[in-house]
Amino acid sequence: MYKLSMPLVMHAGKAYVALQTDVLDKLMPNLLPLCFTLLKYWLMKCSFFLVKLI
């Protein structure tokens, strides 16, 4: 299983919103690893060599 984290934080005045923990993980936990896995699968179907991602 993949563990991805996105340290993107949005600031609005004194408040801040951590995009992954406050938004994405509440909608669907582990959404980023799922998207990454689906992206790799799609690239493999398009004859893209995954070694190029490294």
Buried (B, 14 or more C-beta within 10 A) or exposed (E): EEEEEEEEEEEEEEEEEBEBEEEBBEEEEBBBBEEEEEEBEEBEEEEEEEEEEE
